[in-house]
Amino acid sequence: MTWAIFPHHPFAAPDRLTNRTPRPAEVREGAPVALALLDAMRAGPGGDDVRVVAVGRKAQGALALAGIDAVAVRHPAQGGAAQFTEQVLALRR
């Protein structure tokens, strides 16, 4: 399962078709939702086997602030798609 640390589409106003990095305040706002989801997954069947992988350093940093150790993979945006794919495939090995 994947979940964005900021589960919305940040854009450069007024153009909603643009994309930008979430601001620190947005990451802080999104973190409780991600943490609640993680708690629910850990409480369910197989919860001991839940592995946390952060997509990008912002997600890894937000999780670290909450005391969660996560492996970071390259965010696929802005030229990182190939490295992201390689890193995700390596996690399955």
PDB file of N, CA, C and O in Angstrom:
ATOM      1  N   MET A   1       0.842  -1.166   0.000  1.00  0.00           N
ATOM      2  CA  MET A   1       0.000   0.000   0.000  1.00  0.00           C
ATOM      3  C   MET A   1       0.893   1.236   0.000  1.00  0.00           C
ATOM      4  O   MET A   1       1.946   1.246   0.637  1.00  0.00           O
ATOM      5  N   THR A   2       0.485   2.245  -0.692  1.00  0.00           N
ATOM      6  CA  THR A   2       1.216   3.509  -0.670  1.00  0.00           C
ATOM      7  C   THR A   2       0.295   4.611  -0.152  1.00  0.00           C
ATOM      8  O   THR A   2      -0.922   4.577  -0.336  1.00  0.00           O
ATOM      9  N   TRP A   3       0.920   5.586   0.501  1.00  0.00           N
ATOM     10  CA  TRP A   3       0.173   6.716   1.029  1.00  0.00           C
ATOM     11  C   TRP A   3       1.108   7.910   1.050  1.00  0.00           C
ATOM     12  O   TRP A   3       2.232   7.811   1.543  1.00  0.00           O
ATOM     13  N   ALA A   4       0.661   9.027   0.526  1.00  0.00           N
ATOM     14  CA  ALA A   4       1.485  10.237   0.492  1.00  0.00           C
ATOM     15  C   ALA A   4       1.486  10.915   1.861  1.00  0.00           C
ATOM     16  O   ALA A   4       0.454  10.971   2.530  1.00  0.00           O
ATOM     17  N   ILE A   5       2.628  11.422   2.269  1.00  0.00           N
ATOM     18  CA  ILE A   5       2.721  12.123   3.550  1.00  0.00           C
ATOM     19  C   ILE A   5       1.855  13.384   3.496  1.00  0.00           C
ATOM     20  O   ILE A   5       1.346  13.826   4.525  1.00  0.00           O
ATOM     21  N   PHE A   6       1.689  13.950   2.333  1.00  0.00           N
ATOM     22  CA  PHE A   6       0.742  15.048   2.105  1.00  0.00           C
ATOM     23  C   PHE A   6      -0.203  14.573   1.006  1.00  0.00           C
ATOM     24  O   PHE A   6       0.098  14.732  -0.177  1.00  0.00           O
ATOM     25  N   PRO A   7      -1.350  13.988   1.386  1.00  0.00           N
ATOM     26  CA  PRO A   7      -2.193  13.301   0.405  1.00  0.00           C
ATOM     27  C   PRO A   7      -3.086  14.216  -0.439  1.00  0.00           C
ATOM     28  O   PRO A   7      -4.260  13.921  -0.661  1.00  0.00           O
ATOM     29  N   HIS A   8      -2.530  15.296  -0.890  1.00  0.00           N
ATOM     30  CA  HIS A   8      -3.246  16.229  -1.761  1.00  0.00           C
ATOM     31  C   HIS A   8      -2.306  16.627  -2.891  1.00  0.00           C
ATOM     32  O   HIS A   8      -1.137  16.242  -2.902  1.00  0.00           O
ATOM     33  N   HIS A   9      -2.813  17.387  -3.824  1.00  0.00           N
ATOM     34  CA  HIS A   9      -1.982  17.816  -4.943  1.00  0.00           C
ATOM     35  C   HIS A   9      -1.526  19.249  -4.715  1.00  0.00           C
ATOM     36  O   HIS A   9      -2.297  20.178  -4.956  1.00  0.00           O
ATOM     37  N   PRO A  10      -0.279  19.458  -4.251  1.00  0.00           N
ATOM     38  CA  PRO A  10       0.196  20.837  -4.091  1.00  0.00           C
ATOM     39  C   PRO A  10       0.509  21.441  -5.456  1.00  0.00           C
ATOM     40  O   PRO A  10       1.198  20.834  -6.276  1.00  0.00           O
ATOM     41  N   PHE A  11      -0.001  22.622  -5.680  1.00  0.00           N
ATOM     42  CA  PHE A  11       0.217  23.276  -6.972  1.00  0.00           C
ATOM     43  C   PHE A  11       0.658  24.714  -6.747  1.00  0.00           C
ATOM     44  O   PHE A  11       0.476  25.279  -5.668  1.00  0.00           O
ATOM     45  N   ALA A  12       1.233  25.285  -7.778  1.00  0.00           N
ATOM     46  CA  ALA A  12       1.659  26.685  -7.733  1.00  0.00           C
ATOM     47  C   ALA A  12       0.481  27.538  -8.182  1.00  0.00           C
ATOM     48  O   ALA A  12       0.182  27.617  -9.373  1.00  0.00           O
ATOM     49  N   ALA A  13      -0.184  28.172  -7.227  1.00  0.00           N
ATOM     50  CA  ALA A  13      -1.368  28.976  -7.537  1.00  0.00           C
ATOM     51  C   ALA A  13      -1.014  30.077  -8.519  1.00  0.00           C
ATOM     52  O   ALA A  13       0.089  30.619  -8.452  1.00  0.00           O
ATOM     53  N   PRO A  14      -1.885  30.412  -9.400  1.00  0.00           N
ATOM     54  CA  PRO A  14      -3.259  29.940  -9.528  1.00  0.00           C
ATOM     55  C   PRO A  14      -3.409  28.729 -10.468  1.00  0.00           C
ATOM     56  O   PRO A  14      -4.526  28.256 -10.683  1.00  0.00           O
ATOM     57  N   ASP A  15      -2.332  28.238 -11.013  1.00  0.00           N
ATOM     58  CA  ASP A  15      -2.404  27.165 -12.013  1.00  0.00           C
ATOM     59  C   ASP A  15      -2.467  25.795 -11.340  1.00  0.00           C
ATOM     60  O   ASP A  15      -1.450  25.287 -10.868  1.00  0.00           O
ATOM     61  N   ARG A  16      -3.640  25.208 -11.295  1.00  0.00           N
ATOM     62  CA  ARG A  16      -3.851  23.914 -10.643  1.00  0.00           C
ATOM     63  C   ARG A  16      -3.227  22.753 -11.409  1.00  0.00           C
ATOM     64  O   ARG A  16      -3.206  21.631 -10.904  1.00  0.00           O
ATOM     65  N   LEU A  17      -2.726  22.993 -12.595  1.00  0.00           N
ATOM     66  CA  LEU A  17      -2.093  21.939 -13.379  1.00  0.00           C
ATOM     67  C   LEU A  17      -0.597  21.829 -13.101  1.00  0.00           C
ATOM     68  O   LEU A  17       0.079  20.966 -13.662  1.00  0.00           O
ATOM     69  N   THR A  18      -0.088  22.690 -12.248  1.00  0.00           N
ATOM     70  CA  THR A  18       1.330  22.620 -11.885  1.00  0.00           C
ATOM     71  C   THR A  18       1.508  21.662 -10.705  1.00  0.00           C
ATOM     72  O   THR A  18       0.532  21.169 -10.138  1.00  0.00           O
ATOM     73  N   ASN A  19       2.730  21.414 -10.354  1.00  0.00           N
ATOM     74  CA  ASN A  19       3.048  20.555  -9.226  1.00  0.00           C
ATOM     75  C   ASN A  19       4.220  21.191  -8.483  1.00  0.00           C
ATOM     76  O   ASN A  19       5.147  21.713  -9.102  1.00  0.00           O
ATOM     77  N   ARG A  20       4.173  21.143  -7.169  1.00  0.00           N
ATOM     78  CA  ARG A  20       5.265  21.685  -6.372  1.00  0.00           C
ATOM     79  C   ARG A  20       5.490  20.787  -5.168  1.00  0.00           C
ATOM     80  O   ARG A  20       4.636  19.973  -4.817  1.00  0.00           O
ATOM     81  N   THR A  21       6.631  20.942  -4.549  1.00  0.00           N
ATOM     82  CA  THR A  21       6.966  20.205  -3.337  1.00  0.00           C
ATOM     83  C   THR A  21       6.075  20.695  -2.197  1.00  0.00           C
ATOM     84  O   THR A  21       5.855  21.898  -2.062  1.00  0.00           O
ATOM     85  N   PRO A  22       5.559  19.778  -1.376  1.00  0.00           N
ATOM     86  CA  PRO A  22       4.761  20.229  -0.233  1.00  0.00           C
ATOM     87  C   PRO A  22       5.590  21.092   0.717  1.00  0.00           C
ATOM     88  O   PRO A  22       6.771  20.831   0.948  1.00  0.00           O
ATOM     89  N   ARG A  23       4.960  22.101   1.251  1.00  0.00           N
ATOM     90  CA  ARG A  23       5.617  22.974   2.229  1.00  0.00           C
ATOM     91  C   ARG A  23       5.738  22.242   3.567  1.00  0.00           C
ATOM     92  O   ARG A  23       4.982  21.306   3.828  1.00  0.00           O
ATOM     93  N   PRO A  24       6.676  22.658   4.411  1.00  0.00           N
ATOM     94  CA  PRO A  24       6.830  21.997   5.721  1.00  0.00           C
ATOM     95  C   PRO A  24       5.520  21.925   6.515  1.00  0.00           C
ATOM     96  O   PRO A  24       5.234  20.901   7.136  1.00  0.00           O
ATOM     97  N   ALA A  25       4.741  22.977   6.503  1.00  0.00           N
ATOM     98  CA  ALA A  25       3.467  22.968   7.242  1.00  0.00           C
ATOM     99  C   ALA A  25       2.514  21.922   6.663  1.00  0.00           C
ATOM    100  O   ALA A  25       1.773  21.279   7.408  1.00  0.00           O
ATOM    101  N   GLU A  26       2.530  21.749   5.346  1.00  0.00           N
ATOM    102  CA  GLU A  26       1.660  20.746   4.717  1.00  0.00           C
ATOM    103  C   GLU A  26       2.100  19.330   5.092  1.00  0.00           C
ATOM    104  O   GLU A  26       1.267  18.451   5.318  1.00  0.00           O
ATOM    105  N   VAL A  27       3.405  19.122   5.155  1.00  0.00           N
ATOM    106  CA  VAL A  27       3.918  17.813   5.567  1.00  0.00           C
ATOM    107  C   VAL A  27       3.495  17.538   7.012  1.00  0.00           C
ATOM    108  O   VAL A  27       3.083  16.423   7.332  1.00  0.00           O
ATOM    109  N   ARG A  28       3.591  18.532   7.876  1.00  0.00           N
ATOM    110  CA  ARG A  28       3.175  18.362   9.275  1.00  0.00           C
ATOM    111  C   ARG A  28       1.676  18.061   9.366  1.00  0.00           C
ATOM    112  O   ARG A  28       1.255  17.244  10.185  1.00  0.00           O
ATOM    113  N   GLU A  29       0.880  18.714   8.533  1.00  0.00           N
ATOM    114  CA  GLU A  29      -0.568  18.483   8.533  1.00  0.00           C
ATOM    115  C   GLU A  29      -0.917  17.079   8.060  1.00  0.00           C
ATOM    116  O   GLU A  29      -1.856  16.466   8.570  1.00  0.00           O
ATOM    117  N   GLY A  30      -0.177  16.573   7.104  1.00  0.00           N
ATOM    118  CA  GLY A  30      -0.473  15.252   6.554  1.00  0.00           C
ATOM    119  C   GLY A  30       0.057  14.104   7.380  1.00  0.00           C
ATOM    120  O   GLY A  30      -0.456  12.989   7.280  1.00  0.00           O
ATOM    121  N   ALA A  31       1.068  14.343   8.193  1.00  0.00           N
ATOM    122  CA  ALA A  31       1.706  13.269   8.957  1.00  0.00           C
ATOM    123  C   ALA A  31       0.752  12.518   9.882  1.00  0.00           C
ATOM    124  O   ALA A  31       0.824  11.290   9.925  1.00  0.00           O
ATOM    125  N   PRO A  32      -0.142  13.183  10.629  1.00  0.00           N
ATOM    126  CA  PRO A  32      -1.034  12.425  11.523  1.00  0.00           C
ATOM    127  C   PRO A  32      -1.913  11.417  10.783  1.00  0.00           C
ATOM    128  O   PRO A  32      -2.207  10.347  11.315  1.00  0.00           O
ATOM    129  N   VAL A  33      -2.327  11.745   9.582  1.00  0.00           N
ATOM    130  CA  VAL A  33      -3.154  10.813   8.801  1.00  0.00           C
ATOM    131  C   VAL A  33      -2.325   9.586   8.431  1.00  0.00           C
ATOM    132  O   VAL A  33      -2.791   8.454   8.566  1.00  0.00           O
ATOM    133  N   ALA A  34      -1.100   9.808   7.965  1.00  0.00           N
ATOM    134  CA  ALA A  34      -0.224   8.694   7.603  1.00  0.00           C
ATOM    135  C   ALA A  34       0.093   7.838   8.819  1.00  0.00           C
ATOM    136  O   ALA A  34       0.136   6.612   8.717  1.00  0.00           O
ATOM    137  N   LEU A  35       0.315   8.462   9.962  1.00  0.00           N
ATOM    138  CA  LEU A  35       0.637   7.725  11.185  1.00  0.00           C
ATOM    139  C   LEU A  35      -0.563   6.917  11.674  1.00  0.00           C
ATOM    140  O   LEU A  35      -0.395   5.795  12.152  1.00  0.00           O
ATOM    141  N   ALA A  36      -1.755   7.465  11.563  1.00  0.00           N
ATOM    142  CA  ALA A  36      -2.962   6.728  11.957  1.00  0.00           C
ATOM    143  C   ALA A  36      -3.167   5.512  11.052  1.00  0.00           C
ATOM    144  O   ALA A  36      -3.542   4.437  11.518  1.00  0.00           O
ATOM    145  N   LEU A  37      -2.919   5.693   9.768  1.00  0.00           N
ATOM    146  CA  LEU A  37      -3.028   4.574   8.838  1.00  0.00           C
ATOM    147  C   LEU A  37      -2.008   3.492   9.176  1.00  0.00           C
ATOM    148  O   LEU A  37      -2.329   2.304   9.152  1.00  0.00           O
ATOM    149  N   LEU A  38      -0.798   3.896   9.486  1.00  0.00           N
ATOM    150  CA  LEU A  38       0.242   2.941   9.858  1.00  0.00           C
ATOM    151  C   LEU A  38      -0.140   2.193  11.134  1.00  0.00           C
ATOM    152  O   LEU A  38       0.051   0.980  11.216  1.00  0.00           O
ATOM    153  N   ASP A  39      -0.672   2.895  12.120  1.00  0.00           N
ATOM    154  CA  ASP A  39      -1.114   2.247  13.358  1.00  0.00           C
ATOM    155  C   ASP A  39      -2.197   1.216  13.067  1.00  0.00           C
ATOM    156  O   ASP A  39      -2.174   0.118  13.624  1.00  0.00           O
ATOM    157  N   ALA A  40      -3.139   1.560  12.204  1.00  0.00           N
ATOM    158  CA  ALA A  40      -4.216   0.631  11.857  1.00  0.00           C
ATOM    159  C   ALA A  40      -3.672  -0.604  11.148  1.00  0.00           C
ATOM    160  O   ALA A  40      -4.120  -1.722  11.405  1.00  0.00           O
ATOM    161  N   MET A  41      -2.712  -0.403  10.264  1.00  0.00           N
ATOM    162  CA  MET A  41      -2.128  -1.541   9.560  1.00  0.00           C
ATOM    163  C   MET A  41      -1.365  -2.446  10.523  1.00  0.00           C
ATOM    164  O   MET A  41      -1.431  -3.670  10.407  1.00  0.00           O
ATOM    165  N   ARG A  42      -0.653  -1.862  11.460  1.00  0.00           N
ATOM    166  CA  ARG A  42       0.112  -2.653  12.428  1.00  0.00           C
ATOM    167  C   ARG A  42      -0.797  -3.392  13.399  1.00  0.00           C
ATOM    168  O   ARG A  42      -0.414  -4.430  13.939  1.00  0.00           O
ATOM    169  N   ALA A  43      -1.994  -2.868  13.625  1.00  0.00           N
ATOM    170  CA  ALA A  43      -2.934  -3.512  14.541  1.00  0.00           C
ATOM    171  C   ALA A  43      -3.675  -4.674  13.876  1.00  0.00           C
ATOM    172  O   ALA A  43      -4.262  -5.510  14.563  1.00  0.00           O
ATOM    173  N   GLY A  44      -3.648  -4.728  12.575  1.00  0.00           N
ATOM    174  CA  GLY A  44      -4.380  -5.766  11.849  1.00  0.00           C
ATOM    175  C   GLY A  44      -3.576  -7.035  11.677  1.00  0.00           C
ATOM    176  O   GLY A  44      -2.446  -7.140  12.154  1.00  0.00           O
ATOM    177  N   PRO A  45      -4.177  -8.015  10.980  1.00  0.00           N
ATOM    178  CA  PRO A  45      -3.483  -9.276  10.714  1.00  0.00           C
ATOM    179  C   PRO A  45      -2.175  -9.028   9.970  1.00  0.00           C
ATOM    180  O   PRO A  45      -2.146  -8.266   9.004  1.00  0.00           O
ATOM    181  N   GLY A  46      -1.117  -9.653  10.406  1.00  0.00           N
ATOM    182  CA  GLY A  46       0.182  -9.486   9.764  1.00  0.00           C
ATOM    183  C   GLY A  46       0.849  -8.172  10.085  1.00  0.00           C
ATOM    184  O   GLY A  46       1.830  -7.797   9.443  1.00  0.00           O
ATOM    185  N   GLY A  47       0.327  -7.465  11.075  1.00  0.00           N
ATOM    186  CA  GLY A  47       0.849  -6.144  11.416  1.00  0.00           C
ATOM    187  C   GLY A  47       2.313  -6.119  11.811  1.00  0.00           C
ATOM    188  O   GLY A  47       2.990  -5.100  11.674  1.00  0.00           O
ATOM    189  N   ASP A  48       2.794  -7.257  12.304  1.00  0.00           N
ATOM    190  CA  ASP A  48       4.207  -7.325  12.681  1.00  0.00           C
ATOM    191  C   ASP A  48       5.125  -7.290  11.466  1.00  0.00           C
ATOM    192  O   ASP A  48       6.318  -7.014  11.592  1.00  0.00           O
ATOM    193  N   ASP A  49       4.570  -7.569  10.294  1.00  0.00           N
ATOM    194  CA  ASP A  49       5.363  -7.618   9.070  1.00  0.00           C
ATOM    195  C   ASP A  49       5.296  -6.328   8.259  1.00  0.00           C
ATOM    196  O   ASP A  49       5.822  -6.272   7.147  1.00  0.00           O
ATOM    197  N   VAL A  50       4.656  -5.292   8.799  1.00  0.00           N
ATOM    198  CA  VAL A  50       4.531  -4.031   8.074  1.00  0.00           C
ATOM    199  C   VAL A  50       5.907  -3.378   7.986  1.00  0.00           C
ATOM    200  O   VAL A  50       6.581  -3.169   8.995  1.00  0.00           O
ATOM    201  N   ARG A  51       6.304  -3.062   6.760  1.00  0.00           N
ATOM    202  CA  ARG A  51       7.583  -2.385   6.533  1.00  0.00           C
ATOM    203  C   ARG A  51       7.285  -1.000   5.961  1.00  0.00           C
ATOM    204  O   ARG A  51       6.466  -0.856   5.053  1.00  0.00           O
ATOM    205  N   VAL A  52       7.943  -0.008   6.490  1.00  0.00           N
ATOM    206  CA  VAL A  52       7.681   1.372   6.074  1.00  0.00           C
ATOM    207  C   VAL A  52       8.775   1.825   5.119  1.00  0.00           C
ATOM    208  O   VAL A  52       9.964   1.775   5.435  1.00  0.00           O
ATOM    209  N   VAL A  53       8.349   2.264   3.955  1.00  0.00           N
ATOM    210  CA  VAL A  53       9.256   2.802   2.946  1.00  0.00           C
ATOM    211  C   VAL A  53       8.786   4.218   2.637  1.00  0.00           C
ATOM    212  O   VAL A  53       7.636   4.424   2.249  1.00  0.00           O
ATOM    213  N   ALA A  54       9.655   5.170   2.805  1.00  0.00           N
ATOM    214  CA  ALA A  54       9.326   6.566   2.530  1.00  0.00           C
ATOM    215  C   ALA A  54       9.680   6.896   1.087  1.00  0.00           C
ATOM    216  O   ALA A  54      10.791   6.627   0.630  1.00  0.00           O
ATOM    217  N   VAL A  55       8.730   7.478   0.383  1.00  0.00           N
ATOM    218  CA  VAL A  55       8.997   7.919  -0.984  1.00  0.00           C
ATOM    219  C   VAL A  55       9.445   9.371  -0.897  1.00  0.00           C
ATOM    220  O   VAL A  55       8.629  10.291  -0.835  1.00  0.00           O
ATOM    221  N   GLY A  56      10.748   9.550  -0.895  1.00  0.00           N
ATOM    222  CA  GLY A  56      11.332  10.881  -0.807  1.00  0.00           C
ATOM    223  C   GLY A  56      11.787  11.221   0.601  1.00  0.00           C
ATOM    224  O   GLY A  56      11.362  10.612   1.583  1.00  0.00           O
ATOM    225  N   ARG A  57      12.654  12.199   0.665  1.00  0.00           N
ATOM    226  CA  ARG A  57      13.241  12.604   1.946  1.00  0.00           C
ATOM    227  C   ARG A  57      12.255  13.349   2.836  1.00  0.00           C
ATOM    228  O   ARG A  57      12.360  13.279   4.061  1.00  0.00           O
ATOM    229  N   LYS A  58      11.295  14.064   2.240  1.00  0.00           N
ATOM    230  CA  LYS A  58      10.307  14.764   3.066  1.00  0.00           C
ATOM    231  C   LYS A  58       9.478  13.762   3.851  1.00  0.00           C
ATOM    232  O   LYS A  58       9.227  13.957   5.040  1.00  0.00           O
ATOM    233  N   ALA A  59       9.054  12.698   3.198  1.00  0.00           N
ATOM    234  CA  ALA A  59       8.287  11.659   3.890  1.00  0.00           C
ATOM    235  C   ALA A  59       9.143  10.995   4.957  1.00  0.00           C
ATOM    236  O   ALA A  59       8.672  10.755   6.069  1.00  0.00           O
ATOM    237  N   GLN A  60      10.392  10.699   4.632  1.00  0.00           N
ATOM    238  CA  GLN A  60      11.281  10.061   5.601  1.00  0.00           C
ATOM    239  C   GLN A  60      11.471  10.973   6.822  1.00  0.00           C
ATOM    240  O   GLN A  60      11.449  10.503   7.959  1.00  0.00           O
ATOM    241  N   GLY A  61      11.654  12.261   6.583  1.00  0.00           N
ATOM    242  CA  GLY A  61      11.843  13.205   7.688  1.00  0.00           C
ATOM    243  C   GLY A  61      10.606  13.315   8.566  1.00  0.00           C
ATOM    244  O   GLY A  61      10.723  13.366   9.790  1.00  0.00           O
ATOM    245  N   ALA A  62       9.431  13.352   7.963  1.00  0.00           N
ATOM    246  CA  ALA A  62       8.191  13.443   8.736  1.00  0.00           C
ATOM    247  C   ALA A  62       7.998  12.191   9.589  1.00  0.00           C
ATOM    248  O   ALA A  62       7.577  12.278  10.742  1.00  0.00           O
ATOM    249  N   LEU A  63       8.304  11.046   9.025  1.00  0.00           N
ATOM    250  CA  LEU A  63       8.192   9.799   9.782  1.00  0.00           C
ATOM    251  C   LEU A  63       9.223   9.750  10.909  1.00  0.00           C
ATOM    252  O   LEU A  63       8.922   9.290  12.010  1.00  0.00           O
ATOM    253  N   ALA A  64      10.432  10.222  10.635  1.00  0.00           N
ATOM    254  CA  ALA A  64      11.480  10.230  11.656  1.00  0.00           C
ATOM    255  C   ALA A  64      11.081  11.107  12.841  1.00  0.00           C
ATOM    256  O   ALA A  64      11.350  10.756  13.990  1.00  0.00           O
ATOM    257  N   LEU A  65      10.444  12.239  12.569  1.00  0.00           N
ATOM    258  CA  LEU A  65       9.978  13.114  13.645  1.00  0.00           C
ATOM    259  C   LEU A  65       8.973  12.405  14.549  1.00  0.00           C
ATOM    260  O   LEU A  65       8.842  12.735  15.727  1.00  0.00           O
ATOM    261  N   ALA A  66       8.267  11.428  13.982  1.00  0.00           N
ATOM    262  CA  ALA A  66       7.286  10.661  14.745  1.00  0.00           C
ATOM    263  C   ALA A  66       7.906   9.403  15.343  1.00  0.00           C
ATOM    264  O   ALA A  66       7.200   8.585  15.932  1.00  0.00           O
ATOM    265  N   GLY A  67       9.223   9.243  15.196  1.00  0.00           N
ATOM    266  CA  GLY A  67       9.903   8.092  15.764  1.00  0.00           C
ATOM    267  C   GLY A  67       9.823   6.828  14.928  1.00  0.00           C
ATOM    268  O   GLY A  67      10.055   5.731  15.434  1.00  0.00           O
ATOM    269  N   ILE A  68       9.498   6.974  13.659  1.00  0.00           N
ATOM    270  CA  ILE A  68       9.367   5.814  12.778  1.00  0.00           C
ATOM    271  C   ILE A  68      10.553   5.757  11.835  1.00  0.00           C
ATOM    272  O   ILE A  68      10.822   6.696  11.087  1.00  0.00           O
ATOM    273  N   ASP A  69      11.252   4.643  11.887  1.00  0.00           N
ATOM    274  CA  ASP A  69      12.399   4.420  11.022  1.00  0.00           C
ATOM    275  C   ASP A  69      11.894   3.911   9.676  1.00  0.00           C
ATOM    276  O   ASP A  69      11.223   2.880   9.615  1.00  0.00           O
ATOM    277  N   ALA A  70      12.204   4.610   8.626  1.00  0.00           N
ATOM    278  CA  ALA A  70      11.743   4.223   7.295  1.00  0.00           C
ATOM    279  C   ALA A  70      12.902   4.270   6.308  1.00  0.00           C
ATOM    280  O   ALA A  70      13.745   5.166   6.350  1.00  0.00           O
ATOM    281  N   VAL A  71      12.922   3.295   5.432  1.00  0.00           N
ATOM    282  CA  VAL A  71      13.881   3.283   4.329  1.00  0.00           C
ATOM    283  C   VAL A  71      13.368   4.295   3.305  1.00  0.00           C
ATOM    284  O   VAL A  71      12.178   4.304   2.990  1.00  0.00           O
ATOM    285  N   ALA A  72      14.243   5.140   2.786  1.00  0.00           N
ATOM    286  CA  ALA A  72      13.823   6.123   1.781  1.00  0.00           C
ATOM    287  C   ALA A  72      14.183   5.638   0.388  1.00  0.00           C
ATOM    288  O   ALA A  72      15.272   5.110   0.158  1.00  0.00           O
ATOM    289  N   VAL A  73      13.254   5.824  -0.532  1.00  0.00           N
ATOM    290  CA  VAL A  73      13.529   5.623  -1.953  1.00  0.00           C
ATOM    291  C   VAL A  73      13.353   6.966  -2.643  1.00  0.00           C
ATOM    292  O   VAL A  73      12.651   7.846  -2.145  1.00  0.00           O
ATOM    293  N   ARG A  74      13.984   7.111  -3.773  1.00  0.00           N
ATOM    294  CA  ARG A  74      13.941   8.372  -4.533  1.00  0.00           C
ATOM    295  C   ARG A  74      12.514   8.676  -4.935  1.00  0.00           C
ATOM    296  O   ARG A  74      11.797   7.787  -5.393  1.00  0.00           O
ATOM    297  N   HIS A  75      12.093   9.910  -4.771  1.00  0.00           N
ATOM    298  CA  HIS A  75      10.773  10.323  -5.255  1.00  0.00           C
ATOM    299  C   HIS A  75      10.826  10.311  -6.776  1.00  0.00           C
ATOM    300  O   HIS A  75      11.813  10.768  -7.354  1.00  0.00           O
ATOM    301  N   PRO A  76       9.791   9.801  -7.442  1.00  0.00           N
ATOM    302  CA  PRO A  76       9.852   9.680  -8.901  1.00  0.00           C
ATOM    303  C   PRO A  76       9.720  10.996  -9.673  1.00  0.00           C
ATOM    304  O   PRO A  76       9.925  11.013 -10.887  1.00  0.00           O
ATOM    305  N   ALA A  77       9.387  12.080  -9.007  1.00  0.00           N
ATOM    306  CA  ALA A  77       9.194  13.353  -9.709  1.00  0.00           C
ATOM    307  C   ALA A  77      10.520  13.941 -10.179  1.00  0.00           C
ATOM    308  O   ALA A  77      11.582  13.642  -9.633  1.00  0.00           O
ATOM    309  N   GLN A  78      10.435  14.765 -11.180  1.00  0.00           N
ATOM    310  CA  GLN A  78      11.548  15.554 -11.701  1.00  0.00           C
ATOM    311  C   GLN A  78      12.796  14.732 -12.002  1.00  0.00           C
ATOM    312  O   GLN A  78      13.892  15.038 -11.531  1.00  0.00           O
ATOM    313  N   GLY A  79      12.607  13.700 -12.786  1.00  0.00           N
ATOM    314  CA  GLY A  79      13.734  12.921 -13.271  1.00  0.00           C
ATOM    315  C   GLY A  79      14.150  11.754 -12.407  1.00  0.00           C
ATOM    316  O   GLY A  79      15.166  11.118 -12.687  1.00  0.00           O
ATOM    317  N   GLY A  80      13.399  11.453 -11.369  1.00  0.00           N
ATOM    318  CA  GLY A  80      13.785  10.374 -10.473  1.00  0.00           C
ATOM    319  C   GLY A  80      13.081   9.051 -10.713  1.00  0.00           C
ATOM    320  O   GLY A  80      13.242   8.120  -9.924  1.00  0.00           O
ATOM    321  N   ALA A  81      12.302   8.946 -11.790  1.00  0.00           N
ATOM    322  CA  ALA A  81      11.487   7.746 -12.008  1.00  0.00           C
ATOM    323  C   ALA A  81      12.311   6.469 -12.165  1.00  0.00           C
ATOM    324  O   ALA A  81      11.951   5.432 -11.608  1.00  0.00           O
ATOM    325  N   ALA A  82      13.390   6.530 -12.901  1.00  0.00           N
ATOM    326  CA  ALA A  82      14.200   5.321 -13.126  1.00  0.00           C
ATOM    327  C   ALA A  82      14.824   4.839 -11.818  1.00  0.00           C
ATOM    328  O   ALA A  82      14.791   3.647 -11.516  1.00  0.00           O
ATOM    329  N   GLN A  83      15.385   5.754 -11.051  1.00  0.00           N
ATOM    330  CA  GLN A  83      15.994   5.375  -9.781  1.00  0.00           C
ATOM    331  C   GLN A  83      14.937   4.864  -8.800  1.00  0.00           C
ATOM    332  O   GLN A  83      15.179   3.897  -8.078  1.00  0.00           O
ATOM    333  N   PHE A  84      13.775   5.505  -8.771  1.00  0.00           N
ATOM    334  CA  PHE A  84      12.666   5.056  -7.928  1.00  0.00           C
ATOM    335  C   PHE A  84      12.294   3.612  -8.262  1.00  0.00           C
ATOM    336  O   PHE A  84      12.154   2.773  -7.372  1.00  0.00           O
ATOM    337  N   THR A  85      12.137   3.338  -9.548  1.00  0.00           N
ATOM    338  CA  THR A  85      11.771   1.977  -9.976  1.00  0.00           C
ATOM    339  C   THR A  85      12.828   0.957  -9.541  1.00  0.00           C
ATOM    340  O   THR A  85      12.492  -0.109  -9.024  1.00  0.00           O
ATOM    341  N   GLU A  86      14.079   1.282  -9.749  1.00  0.00           N
ATOM    342  CA  GLU A  86      15.175   0.382  -9.342  1.00  0.00           C
ATOM    343  C   GLU A  86      15.139   0.120  -7.837  1.00  0.00           C
ATOM    344  O   GLU A  86      15.276  -1.021  -7.395  1.00  0.00           O
ATOM    345  N   GLN A  87      14.956   1.168  -7.066  1.00  0.00           N
ATOM    346  CA  GLN A  87      14.975   1.018  -5.611  1.00  0.00           C
ATOM    347  C   GLN A  87      13.777   0.225  -5.108  1.00  0.00           C
ATOM    348  O   GLN A  87      13.916  -0.595  -4.200  1.00  0.00           O
ATOM    349  N   VAL A  88      12.612   0.455  -5.680  1.00  0.00           N
ATOM    350  CA  VAL A  88      11.422  -0.293  -5.263  1.00  0.00           C
ATOM    351  C   VAL A  88      11.564  -1.769  -5.639  1.00  0.00           C
ATOM    352  O   VAL A  88      11.220  -2.648  -4.849  1.00  0.00           O
ATOM    353  N   LEU A  89      12.062  -2.035  -6.823  1.00  0.00           N
ATOM    354  CA  LEU A  89      12.260  -3.422  -7.205  1.00  0.00           C
ATOM    355  C   LEU A  89      13.284  -4.110  -6.306  1.00  0.00           C
ATOM    356  O   LEU A  89      13.137  -5.293  -5.998  1.00  0.00           O
ATOM    357  N   ALA A  90      14.319  -3.385  -5.883  1.00  0.00           N
ATOM    358  CA  ALA A  90      15.327  -3.946  -4.995  1.00  0.00           C
ATOM    359  C   ALA A  90      14.738  -4.299  -3.624  1.00  0.00           C
ATOM    360  O   ALA A  90      15.242  -5.202  -2.957  1.00  0.00           O
ATOM    361  N   LEU A  91      13.679  -3.601  -3.194  1.00  0.00           N
ATOM    362  CA  LEU A  91      13.050  -3.895  -1.905  1.00  0.00           C
ATOM    363  C   LEU A  91      12.394  -5.272  -1.911  1.00  0.00           C
ATOM    364  O   LEU A  91      12.268  -5.904  -0.862  1.00  0.00           O
ATOM    365  N   ARG A  92      11.984  -5.728  -3.060  1.00  0.00           N
ATOM    366  CA  ARG A  92      11.307  -7.030  -3.174  1.00  0.00           C
ATOM    367  C   ARG A  92      12.291  -8.191  -3.107  1.00  0.00           C
ATOM    368  O   ARG A  92      11.875  -9.335  -2.919  1.00  0.00           O
ATOM    369  N   ARG A  93      13.563  -7.928  -3.255  1.00  0.00           N
ATOM    370  CA  ARG A  93      14.568  -9.011  -3.260  1.00  0.00           C
ATOM    371  C   ARG A  93      14.898  -9.463  -1.874  1.00  0.00           C
ATOM    372  O   ARG A  93      15.721 -10.362  -1.697  1.00  0.00           O
TER     373      ARG A  93
END
